[in-house]
Amino acid sequence: MGYFLIATAGLIVSVAMLRSAVFHKAVAFVGIVGNVFALGNCVSVTFVSTNVVWIVVFVGVGGILSFFWWALIGLTLYRRGPEARSNSSQSSDSEA
């Protein structure tokens, strides 16, 4: 149940990233595809547990794409960190 909720939350966040100006659209699409495969893994394990090939495909593709999605989110936030800090220091200087 927890894995299903995490994959659903990741899918919702990925769709929200499509509308964001902060993240590149490719990051959002990687998240959407990766989390759809993660949800497919939940469904295949729960309902179609006899076919191991599908489980391996969903776990492999979903896991790799989710890993890259989290790495791209971290890289984007890391790159925007100095920009956000410089903008906040400029606004506090102008207020003083």
Protein Blocks (a to p, Z undefined) as FASTA:
>chain_A
ZZmmmmmmmmmmmmmmmmpckbcfklmmmmmmmmmmmmmmmmmmmmmmmbmmlmmmmmmm
mmmmmmmmmmmmmmmmmmmmmmmmmmmmmmmmmmZZ
